[in-house]
Amino acid sequence: MYYSHFKCNLRRIADYPNLSSWLRELYQWPGIAETVDFEHIKGHYYGSHRTINPTGIIPKGPALNLQATHDRERLSGKGIWQQ
C-alpha cells in the first residue's frame, strides 16, 4: 500500500528478506489472516485520498503470497510464535 500509494517506493518489504519473512510469519499466526481484508484496505486508501489519487483508480495488485514459507526458524532456531 505505502509503496505505491504514498510513493514510499525506494524498496518494497519484499526487498528486505528478514522483514518480508517476519511479515509472512506474523500473517500466519492463528487468527491474524482472518482480520485482514486487502480489498477493503486498498479500496479505502486509493478511494478516499483524492489529493494523492485524484482518479480514485484502485489497482488490482500486487499479488501477495503471505502463506509462503517464512523460513524464520533459520534466524534463531525457532519462529516468534514458538518462543
C-alpha positions as CSV (number, residue, x, y, z in Angstrom):
1,M,0.0,0.0,0.0
2,Y,2.6,2.6,1.1
3,Y,5.0,1.5,-1.7
4,S,2.7,2.7,-4.5
5,H,0.0,5.0,-2.9
6,F,2.2,7.1,-0.7
7,K,5.2,6.9,-3.1
8,C,7.4,5.3,-0.4
9,N,8.9,3.2,-3.2
10,L,12.7,3.1,-2.8
11,R,12.2,-0.5,-1.8
12,R,9.3,-2.9,-1.1
13,I,9.0,-5.0,2.0
14,A,9.7,-8.0,-0.3
15,D,13.1,-6.5,-1.0
16,Y,14.1,-6.9,2.7
17,P,14.3,-10.7,3.2
18,N,14.2,-10.7,7.0
19,L,11.4,-8.2,7.2
20,S,9.4,-10.0,4.5
21,S,9.8,-13.3,6.3
22,W,8.7,-11.7,9.6
23,L,5.6,-10.3,7.9
24,R,4.7,-13.7,6.5
25,E,5.2,-15.4,9.9
26,L,3.0,-12.8,11.6
27,Y,0.3,-13.1,8.9
28,Q,0.3,-16.9,9.5
29,W,-0.2,-16.7,13.3
30,P,-3.6,-18.1,14.2
31,G,-6.3,-15.6,13.9
32,I,-4.3,-12.9,12.1
33,A,-5.2,-13.6,8.4
34,E,-8.9,-13.6,9.3
35,T,-8.6,-10.0,10.4
36,V,-7.0,-8.7,7.2
37,D,-9.1,-7.7,4.2
38,F,-6.7,-6.4,1.5
39,E,-9.5,-5.4,-0.9
40,H,-11.0,-3.2,1.8
41,I,-7.6,-1.7,2.7
42,K,-6.8,-0.9,-1.0
43,G,-10.3,0.5,-1.6
44,H,-10.1,2.8,1.4
45,Y,-6.6,4.1,0.7
46,Y,-6.9,4.6,-3.0
47,G,-10.6,5.7,-2.9
48,S,-10.5,8.1,-0.1
49,H,-7.3,10.0,-0.6
50,R,-8.3,12.0,-3.6
51,T,-5.4,14.5,-3.2
52,I,-2.9,11.7,-3.7
53,N,-5.1,9.6,-6.2
54,P,-7.4,12.1,-7.9
55,T,-8.8,9.5,-10.3
56,G,-9.7,7.1,-7.5
57,I,-8.4,4.2,-9.5
58,I,-7.8,1.1,-7.3
59,P,-5.0,-1.3,-8.5
60,K,-5.7,-5.0,-8.9
61,G,-2.3,-6.0,-7.4
62,P,0.0,-6.7,-6.0
63,A,-0.5,-10.5,-5.8
64,L,0.8,-11.4,-2.4
65,N,1.5,-14.9,-1.1
66,L,1.6,-14.4,2.6
67,Q,1.1,-18.1,3.1
68,A,4.5,-18.9,1.6
69,T,7.1,-20.4,3.9
70,H,8.6,-17.7,6.1
71,D,11.8,-19.6,7.0
72,R,12.2,-17.6,10.2
73,E,13.5,-20.7,12.1
74,R,16.9,-20.1,10.5
75,L,17.4,-16.8,12.4
76,S,17.0,-18.0,16.0
77,G,16.3,-21.7,15.7
78,K,12.6,-21.1,16.2
79,G,9.9,-18.7,15.0
80,I,8.5,-15.9,17.1
81,W,5.3,-17.9,17.8
82,Q,7.2,-20.9,19.2
83,Q,9.2,-18.9,21.8
